[in-house]
Amino acid sequence: MGRVASTTKMVVSEDRLTPQKPLDSNFDTHTEINYSSDPAPLTHRQLIDFYRLMYTSRRIDDREIMLKRQQKIFFQISAAGHEALQVAAAMALRPGYDWFVPYYRDRALCLALGVTPEEMLLQAVGAESDPASGGRQMPAHWSSPKLNIVSTSSSTATQVLHAVGVAEAGRYYSRFPDAATRSTGPGIDYRAFHDVQFESDEVVLTCIGEGATSQGEFWEALNTASNQKLPVIFCVEDNGYAISVPVEVNTPGGNISKLVANFPNFYFAEVDGTDPEASYHAFVRAVEHCRAGKGPAFVHGHCVRIYSHSLSDDDRNYRLNEEREADAMRDPLHKLQMRILREGVLSTGEMNELEQNIDEQIASAALRAVAAPVPQVSSIPRHIYSEDIDPTRPEFSSEPKKFEEGDPAEHDRTMADLINLCLRDEMRRDPRILVYGEDVADATRTEALKEAKGKGGVFKLTAGLQAEFGSTRVFNSPLAEANIVGRAIGYAVRGLKPVVEIQFFDYIWPAVHQIHNELALMRWRSNGGFRCPAVIRVPIGGYLTGGSIYHSQSGESFFTHIPGLRVVFPSNALDANGLLRTAIRCDDPVLFLEHKRLYREPYGRAPYPGSDYMVPFGKAAITRTGKDVTIVTYGALVPRALQAAQRAEREHGIQAEVLDLRTLNPYDWDAIATSVEKTSRVIVAYEDMKSWGYGAEIAARIADELFEYLDAPVKRVAAMDSFVAYQPLLEDAILPQPEDLLRAIVELRAF
């Protein structure tokens, strides 16, 4: 794709730009404007509306500062100096029609979209009736489903990838409107609880500070938006400082516009963000560009920070007085007030009356907010997981379908086969499912499939899906794990069901920020306003004979430590099929771990169980009964535990019971307790390092709650506290083997 003709840069006239700091030399005021027509000047009514919203935003900031000093609120961060740019963005867009993915500085933006002063102050005091989060988030962490304002976190730059996914979802619904239909048929389905709204020409606005443009997710978002010509407006609110770090430290050359200028398909505008008219005209053109389907837009507004970064910061500790005074001279509120009075839009008396009315409204709202009830302690667990669908319920339990003798479905299939078949079945059933990741498509350049077999994933688990469902529903992502998960969050917020693949567990770490702080938290932090039921499939584990450090890692305990995230780890083909189907149909985010060694093992193969076979979460399977010792395990340790148990009975007459957890969050404590009460001896076996591994928590809980039933200490069998080596002899020594389990069984029985 070449650069479109409308790609340009907007600037304001130099007489409206007061020099702010030495870096202002980077603010290009000489680029020629190349528009078909110039927008009309702001009307008197628009100027008054701008001022009313900007003044209200500033006075809410001031009221919060006063409340903080009175110890009636606990944190404050302001929009002071950014108001003109933010109100301009809101004025150019449509609340409840377009979508907004803001950041914590965006008070004036959200106020202009329709969030009320009282709602903002309820958030500041952490009231139960705070509509953004129910008292769970800091002030200025915005969320409003009715206004299409997606829940904001404190993380920097994560939100821009959500905006990309939100835009992709809107485009998908426009192409496939039937996918927006709610599920009303029989059975369990997340779609019954996801209302979908979309507009064919909707635009997504996302905002970010100039310091956060140093984050990789910012560049990943620009890449995808540019490649796909998505209707996303990226607004950089540049006040010159990331807390105390000046722009030249974060941005080479001190100007982000110069660094992004060669992205194709963009409309670019660099403006004086303290000038409401220049900012508004830039956003009007940006919106026009996006609605016309020409691609994304980038509006870089040079703002000022009138107050410190937050009330926890004091910028006198790191800024020159001269610089701070220069910022004060460019205060957009003061500048607009002077213009309104100078041009006779309002008289001094009318201006005073307007301000007094706003002051009184905010004071009254603050009194109500301070008096509002705080959340009940009993509300804490609400919305960690879906209240609508509980994947541990019996409704998710079914029996495999019986096929007639001779039917090909009766043939045993590998775990890889049954995962592929589950994806295929569910994509046929549910048009909202999208599958993407690194190398998951058969071929991005589809003409290659005329003579090539197709890729379909490095382990071939998605082979043939693109051929059946097309490149809109099955496609390759950039080589960027945060991009995969961050976009999935945007998809899922809009009601789609992304089933994405991280190619190897060893490389999931760039996406952990998105998983931990965004995906798993979306429902809870928005107090149920938004939900994010994405599925992340991840090949995991060792025993590969040469997998080495970066293809053999385990680390599931890190993810089971994240409230709101379901973690699944099947050990055989039938469970993989049924658990994946449950993951797709449920309403929570799911990390679906697939052990690479088990993909095509002879162990655990099974016939195709039919298109509706499901296994509930939190229900362990007894894969071998016994009376002497319990082995609690999962994943690739299940077949190894069975080997050890068989040898223990054959060689030592010891009957070991093997319990396959199947899901790690939730896990089946009742099954563990029942087995331990029967055998009085227990081994917890897991592939991860022995210290601080997942099994350590299980062992600790057994010792804590089942001590009276134990006749011997709880024993752990796990990997050495080491990385996995390449040399097979070292790999065997590092990872737990059947011989290690057998030795533990014999020792424990003899205790």
N, C-alpha and C positions, 0 to 999 in steps of 0.2 A: 504494500500500500504506500503510495506516495503522499507527501504532505498536501493537505487540501488548501485550496486557494484562500480560504478565510482564516488560515492560521496567521495571526498577527499579534501585535502587542499594543495595548492602550496605555497612554500616559496622560497626566494632567498638565495643564499649562504651568510654567515655572513660577508665575506670580502667585500661585496658590500653594507653593511648596516652600515652607520655611525650613532653612537648614537645621538639621537636628544634631548630627554628629559627623565626625570626619568620614564615616562610611557612606554618607549620602552621595558621595561621588559615584557609588555603584547604582544609584537609582537613575535609570536611563530616562531622561526627559526629552529626548530628541528623536525617538523612533516615530516614523511617519504613520499616521492613522490611515487605515485602508478599509473604510466601510462604505457600503452602498448608500447609507443615509445616517445622519446624526440623530440620536434620540432628542426629544423635546426637553427643554429645561424643566426642572421640577416646578410644579405649580405651588401656589401659596398653601393649598390644602396639604400637599405632600410634604412641604417644608415643615408645617405645623405637626403633621403626623410623625415625621422623623424626630423632631425635637421632643415631642411628648414621650415617645418610646425611649429615646436616648436619656432624657432626664429621669424617667421612671427607673431605668436600669441603674443609673448612677445613684439615685436615692435609695434603691434597695441595697446596693453595695454599702452605702453609708450607714443605713439602718443595721445591717448585719455586723458592721464593724463596731457599732455601739453595743449591740447585743453580745458580741464576743467579749468586749471589755467588761460587760456586766456579768460575764460567765453564764449567759443564758443560751448561747450556742457554743460550738466547740471547734469550729474551723471556718475560715472565710477566704474566698478567692474571688477577685473582681474582674469585671469587663471594662473597667475604667480606661479609656483611651482607644478601645476597640469598637465602641458603640456604633459609629457611623458606618463602618464596613459591614458589621453584622446586620444592622437594620436594613441596609441596602440589599443584602442577600435575601433577606426574608421578603422584602417588598417585591422582588423580582420573581419570586417563586410562589407556590400555592400550598399552604398547609393542608394536610389531609389528602392531598392529591399527589404532590411530589414527596420525596423521601429525604430525611435529614439524619446525618450521622455526625453529630457535633463533637466538640471536646469541651473540657471543663471551663474554658474561658467564655463560652458562648451564651452568656446571660441575655444580652440584648437581642440576639438572634431568636432565642426561644421565647422571649417576651413578645417579640413582634409576630411570632408564629401563633401565639395564643396561650402560652403558659402564663398564668396570672401571678401578680406579686404575692398573693397569699399562698399559692402553691409553692412558690420559691421559698418563702419564709417558713412554711411547714417543713420543708426539707432541711432548712438551716437548723431548726430546733430538734429534728429527728422525730417528728410526730408520727403517730400511728396513721393518721390521715394524709401523710405525705404521699401524693399520687405517683411520684417518680419511683420511690423505693420502699415506702412504709417505714422510714427511719433507718434503713440499712446502709445507705450510701452517704458520703459526705455531701454537703451543699454543692450546687452547681454540677451535679452529675445527672444529666437530663434524661428523661424517659417519658414518652407520651404515645401510647398506641393510637389514640384518636387523631393525633396530629402527625403521625408517621415519624416521630422522633425516636430513633432506636437508642436503647439504653447505653449510656456512656460509662466508661470506667476511668480510673486514674492513670492507666497505662498510656504511654505516648506512642502514637502512630499505628497502634493495632486497629483502630477504627476505620482507617482508610481502606483496608482490605475488606472489611465488612461492607463498606459502601459499594465496592466493586461487585461483591456477591449479590447485594440488594438490587443493583442495576441489572445484573445478568438474570436474576429471577424475574424481574419485570419484563425483560425482553422475552424470556421463555414463555411466560403466560400470554404475552401478546401473540406469539406464534402458535401456541397450543392452549387456547382458552379453556378447552375441556378439562385441562389439568387443574384448573382452579375450583372445580366442583367438589364440594364436601362429600365425604364418604357417608352414605346413609344405608348401606347394605348390611348384611349380617357379619358377625365376627368383630374382632378387635382391630382398630385402625386409627392411628394418630390423626388422620385427615378429618375425622369427625369433630375434632377440637381445634381445627385450624381454619378460621375464616380467611379468605384470600380476597384482596382487592388490588386491582392494578389498572393502570391507564396506558393506552398505547403510546402516548408521548410523554410519559412521566420522566422527571429528571431527579437525580440524586445529588444532594449537596453534602460534602464532607469537609470539615475544617480542621486545621492543624496549626500549631505554632511553628515558627521558623526553626527553632531548635530541634523539634521532632523530625524535621526533614532529614536529619542525619541517620535516622533509623532505617534499617533495610526494608521493613515492610512498606515504607513510603515509596521506595523505588520499585518494589515488586508490584504495588498497586498501579503505579503509573504505567509499568510495562503492560499489564493485562488490559487496562483501560484503553491504552493506545492501540494495542494489537486488535482488540475487538471493537474499537470505535464505540465505546460504551457512553451513555449519557450521564457522565459523572462530572460534577464541578468540584475541583480541588481548590479550596480557598486556604491560602497561607496567610495567617495573621502575623505579620512580622513586626514585632516591637523592639527588635534588636537585641533581646536578651533571653536566654534560657536559664531562668532564675538569675544566677550571677555571671553566667558564661556569655560573653558577647558573640554576636553573629559571626564575626570573622574566624572564631575558633571552630564553630560548628560547620560553617559553609565556606569552601574555598572561594576566595574572591569576595566573600561577604554578600553575595546576591544569588538566591536560589533560582530566580528567573533565568539568569544566564546559563545555569547548569542544565536546566530542563528544556531549553529552547529548541532542541533538535528532535524532540519526540514528535512523531508524525500524528496527524489527524486531530491535533489540539487547536483550540482557540486559546490564545494567551493574552492576558492583560496584566499590566503592572501599574498600580495606581497609588495615589495618595489616599491611604485608608482613613485619613481624618477628614476627607472631603466627601460628604454624603452624595453629592450629585455625580462626581466622577466615579465613585464606587458603584452607585446605582446603574449608571450607564454601562459600566463594565459587566455587571451581572446580567443586565437585560440582554446584552449581546451574547454572553456566555450561555444563557438559557436558550436563546434563539438558536444558537449553534447546536446545542445538545438536542433540543426538541426536533430539529430538522434531520437528526440522525447522522450528522457529520462527524461526530466523535465527542471526546471529552473536552473539558475546558479547565484552564488553570488561571485563577485570579490571585495575584500576589499583591496584597495590600500592606503598605507601609504605615503601621500604626504607632502609637506611643503607649507606654505603660505609665499611667498617671500615679498609680499606687505601686507598692512593692509586689513581688510575685504573688504572695499571699500574706495574710496577717502574721504568719510564722516567719516571715522574711523581713529584713530591713535593708532596702537598697542603698541607704546612706553608707553602708559598710563597704560598698564596692563601686559606687558611681560618683563622678565629679558633680559638685553642686551646679556647675555651669551646664552640664548635660541634663540634669534633672530639671533645671529651670527652662531649658530650651524645649524639653518635652511639654512642660506646662504651658508654654506659649502656643503649642500646637494642639492643645486639648480640643478634641472635636466638638465637645459640648459647648465650650465657651465660644469657639469660632462660629458655630451655627446660631447661637443666641445673638451674637453681634450682627450676623448677617440678617436675621429675621427683623431685628430692631432697625438696622440701617436701611433695609429695603421697605420698611413700613408694613411688613406682613402682619405684625402684631405691634400694638403700642406697649409702652412700658407697663401700664396698668394691666393690660390683657395678659402680658407675659407673667406678671406677678400672680395674677389670678390663676392662670394655668398651673404654675408651679405650686401654689398654695393648695390647690385641689389635689394634686398628685401627692404632696407631702402628707396631707390629711388621710388620703386613702391608704398610703403605706403605713402610717402610724397605726391606723385602725387595724390593718391586716396583721401587723406585728403583734398587737395586743391579743388578737384571736389566736395567732400561731403559738405564742408563748403559753397561752392557757390551754392549748389542745392536749388531749391525752397522749401519753407516750405509749409505744407498743408494749403488749403483754409479753412476758418471758415465754409463755406458752406458744407464742407465734414464731419463735426462732426456727424450728424445723420446717415450717410451712414453705412450700415451693422449692425446697432443695431438689426434690424429685416431683414428677407429675402427680397431681391429685386426680387426674382424669383416668390415667391408665397405669395400673400396677403390674409390671411384667412378671411378678412372682405369683400372681393369682392362678388358680387352676384353669381358667379360661385359656391360658397359654399352653396347656398340656394337651397333647393329642397322640394318637397311635399312628404308626406308619401305615400307609395305605397298602392293602394287599392286592397284588396283581396276579393275573392268571398265569398259570405255569407256561413257560416258554416266552412270556413277554420280555422284551429286552430290559425293561425296568427291573426285572428280578435279578439281573446280574450285579455282582458286587462292584461298587464304585469306590474310588479313593476319596480322601477328604477334599482334594483339589477338585475332583469331578463334582462332588455334591455341593461345594461352595459355588461353583460356576452355575450349577443347575438352580440353586436357590436364587442367585442374582437374576438369572434368566426368567424364572417363574415370577418373581416379584416385580420385575420391570414390565412384564406382560400385564400384570394385575394393576399396577399403580403407575400412572403416567407422570407422577411427580418425582420419581426416582431418577437421579442422575449419577453416573459413575465416572469418576475422573481421578487422575493422579499421574505419576511419572510412568510412561510407557504402557499404560493400561489399554490404550486403543489398539486396534489391529494395525492401522497405519494412518497417520495424520494426512499424508498425501494419498488419498484413496485410489488414485490411478495405479499405485504400486500393487494393489491387491489383484490386479488383472493377471499378474504373474508371480506374486509373492504370497506366502501363506498367511502372513500377518503376525504381529508380535503378541498382543493380548496379555501383557504383563510379563515381568521377568520370570515368574513361575507359571505363566500361562493360565492363571485363574480367571482372567477376564476375556479369554480368547473367544472370538466369535460374537461378542456382545455388540460391538460397533457395527458389524455386518448386519445384525438383525435389527438394531434399534436406531442406527444412524449416528452421525457425528455430533448431533446436537445433544444427545443424551449420553454418549460415551466418547470421551475425548481425553487427549493428553494435556497435562498441565506443564507450566515451566518447571525447571529443576529448582524448586523452592518450596520447602515443606510448610513454612508459615503461610505462603500464598495459598497452598491447598486447603489448609484448615481455616484460615481467615475468610476466604471466599465462601467456604461451606457454612460458616456462621451466618453470613448474609443471605445465602440461599435458604437456610433453615428458618431464619427469622421471618421470611416471606412465605413459609408453609411448604417449601419443597423438601424433599428427603435426599440430601446428598449422601452417597455411599462412596467415600473417598479412600484411596489407598496411599499409605506411606510405604515406599518401596522396601525399606528395611527398618526394623526397630532401632537399629544403631544410628539412624539418621533422623530420628523423630525429634531430636532435641531443639532444632530451630523452631519447631511448631509448639513447643511446650508452653511458651508464653501465651499463645492463642488458646491452647487447650485449658490451661490452668486458670488464667485470669479472665477469659472471655467465654469460651464454649460452655464450660461447666457452671459458670456463675450467672449466665444470662437470665435464667428464670428467677433465681433467688434474689439477685440484686435489683431486678425490676419489679419485685413483689408479685410475680406471676404475670406481669404485663407482656413479656416476650418469652418465647420458648425456643429451644435450639436443638431439636432432635436429630442431629447428624450422626452418621455411623462412620467410624474411622477403622478401616481394616489394616492390620499391620503384621507382616511376617516377623517372627521373633525366634530367638533361641539358637543353640549350638548343636553339637553332635553332628557336624557337617563334614568332618575329616578335611580340614584345611580352611574352615571358615574364618579363623583367626579373630583378631580383636574387633574388627569393624563389621563382621557379619555373624556374630555369635552372641551378642549381648542379650541379657535378660535385665529387667529393671521394672517389673510390673508393680512392685511395691510403691514406687514413686506415684503411680497413677491411682492406685487404690487409696492413696492419701488425699485425694481430691474429692470433697463432697460434691454431689451432683453428677458425677460421671460413673456410669455403669462400666464394669470391666469384666470381659468374658474371655475364657481361655479353654476351648474344647480340646479333647484328646483323641477324638475319633470322628469318622466321616458322618455318621448319623447325627451326633450331637452338633457338629459344625453346621450341618444343614438346618436343624431345628432351632438352634440358638441364633443363627444369623437371621432367620425369618422373624424370630421374636424381636431381635434388635431393630430390624427395619420397621416393624409394625408398631413398636412402642413409641412413647412420647418423650423419651429422655436421650441425651447424648450417650453414645456407646463406643467404647474402645474395644474392638474385636481383635483379640490376639490369636494369630494362627501360627502354630509351631512349624517351621520350615521342614524339619526332619519328618514330620508326620504327614506332609502333603500326599506322599505316594507310598507310604509304608504298607506292607502287607497287613500289619496290625490295624484293626479298627475299620476295615472296609465294610460297606453295607450296601444293600440295594437302595435304589431311589425310593424315598418314602412318600412321594406325592407332593403336590403344590401347596398344601396347607399344613404340613407337619411342623409343629412348634414344640420347643422345650422351654419351660419357664425358667426365669432367672432365680438364683438362690436355692436351687434344689440339687443336692449332690446325688451321685449315683454310686451304689455299692457294686463295684465291679468284681469283687470276690468276697465271699463271706468267710468269717473266721471267729474263733473264740479266745485266742491267746494274745494277739497284738493287733492294734489298729494302725494302719498307715494312711495318713491324710496327705493327699497329694493332688497334682493336676498337671496338664500339659504332657510333655515328653517323659515325665517321671512316672506316669501311669503305666505304660507298658513295661518299664524297668521295674517298677514295684511289683507288678504281676509276675515277672520272671523270678524276682527274689522270693516272693511268697510261695511260688510253686517249688522252688528248690528248698525253702525252709521246711515245707511239709514233707517233701520227698526224702531229704537228707537228715532232718532233725525232728520230724514229727510235730512241728509247730504250725498251728493254723493262724495265718495272718489275714486280717480283713483289710481290703483296699477300698478306700473311699476317694472317689474322683469328685473334686469340688465343682468342676465345670464352669462356675462363675466365681470371681474373686470379690466383686462388689456388686450385689450382695453375696454373701457366702452362707452356707447352710449350717448354722451353729447347732441347730437341733439334731441334725444327723451326726455331727461330730460328737455331741454330748451323749447321744444314745449309744454310739459305738464304743466310746471310752468307758461308759458305765458298764458295758458288757465285758470288755477285755481287760480293763484296768491298766493297760499299758499302751503307749501311743508314740508313734514316730511321725514327725512332720517332715516331709521330703519336698524339696523344691530346687530348681535348677540355678537360681540366682545365688550370689555370694551368701555364705552362711550368716555373716554379721549383718544386721539391719535388714535382712531380707523379709519377704512377705510371710514366710513360715514362722518367723520370730514372733509376730503378733499372735498367730494362732497358738503357738506354744505358750506364750505368756498368758493368754486367756484361759487355756486349759488348766495351767497351774493355779491360776487365780480362782476360777469358778468350779473346777472339778477335782480339786485336790483330795477331797474325801474319798473319791473313787479310785485314786491312783495307788498302785502297788510298786511303782518304780518311777524314776524321774522322767519327765518329758524329754524325748531325744530328737534332735534335728539332724537330718542328712541333707547336705547341700554342697554347693561348689566351694572351692577354696576362695579365700579373700584375695582374688587375683583376676586379672584379665585373662581371656581365653587365648591360648597360644596357637600358632599356625601348625607346628609340628604335631602330627596325630598322637604320638606317645605322650606329649605334654598335655594336649587337649583331654585325653582320656584320664590323666591324673588330676586335672583341674576340675572336671565336671563329675557329678555324682554318677556312679555306675551301679548296676545290679549287685555287684559284689559288696559295695559299701552298704547297701540296704540289707543284704543278707546278714552281714556281720552285725549290723545294728539290731536286727530281729533276734538273733541268737543271744547277743549280750543282754538285751532288754528282758527276754524271757527268763534268763538265768539270774536276774537281779533278785 
